[in-house]
């Protein structure tokens, strides 16, 4: 006979029983509130009068004499705005004396609509002291600590809860679900707006929740609130730190500032410059995509000096980019060849103007390119062509050559050549 002793550990989770319990509990909660609503008109005035007359020292004794229906009648029209401070305080003492998870859950739902009401907040503090919001079934130590901080803060519960959303480790969606915040409730709107307002200065909530989720939140706000939030985001970063999805959303909602500036006037000048640099970088990147000579990598160095990048976008236009500096325009072509350097005023007057004429649209791609390769030093007395440089050889070789010329041209010395 085998003398080994086997000990079997069994765990049993009565899921169906739990679900049935919740269903029954919900059904009778509804019945309780239905009963309260039916008798409220007759019972509530008498209850309130009784509470008004009862001294605070004797309110606990009164509470013990009241039944469940009386408490539900008090909750049915809670909070009682018309009552005095003293009476509302005593109402809270009565309700908390009859506390149950069902009542806790009901008041938590009220709080989400009346989160600024001091008596609703007081009632929640009393409930937390009893069972630490057991009705929420929170099994997260950080969240429980967050509640402790919020309930003891002089700011009020809701403003203090923002910290849980701004610096907490749980993703926002998970935290909302954990503490049973109802979708589209006033408290949800308050918490999420303040989270974005306080948290877009750095990348913490973006790393935690992801760009896509933050964009979804930003999309819900009307233009004025959206501008307030995106302002805090943009003014805390330079263009290299921008998140593509957020900037793409901003351009979509506020339009391209190069075409319509009025919706961007809320931004500081320095932040606006960073947005424009981001747009220019995107424009250059798209133009030089797949370029073997790494021209994008080179021109990106000059983003702080580039004023604009213009591409021809007609159906039969050549792939060409006009890179505008303060007094110089560089013309780059899609095919690897030479970059042409022009005086800005002369370029706009005698070359750019050609691209808007009807004759230009009828010409072949090659003919159009030739019209953009003017080499006359002057045109009717106006300085025009400066120089042209090829991109041949190693990256370090041609970029060093370009840099030497750019330094001279940007300093106003246009006769420089090698």
Secondary structure, 3 states (H helix, E strand, C coil): CCCCCCCCCCCCCCHHHHHHHHHHHHHHHHHHHHHHHHHHHHHHHHHHHHHHHCCHHHHHHHHHHCCHHHHHHHHHCCCCCCCCHHHHHHHHHHHHHCCCHHHHHHHHHHHCCCCCCHHHHHHHHHHHHHHCCHHHCCCCHHHHHHHHHHHCCCCCHHHHHHHHHHHCCCCHHHHHHHCCCCCCCHHHHHHHHHHHHHHCCCCHHHHHHCHHHHHHHHHCCCHHHHHHHHHHHHCCCCHHHCCHHHHHHHHHHHCCCCCCCHHHCCCCHHHHHHHHHHHHHHHHHHHCCCCCCCHHHHHHHHCCCCCEEEECCCCCCCCEEEEECCCEEEEEECCCCEEEEEEHHHHHHHCHHHHHCHHHHHCCHHHHHHHCCCCCCEECCEECEEEEEECCCCHHHHHHHHHHHHHHHHCCCCCCCC
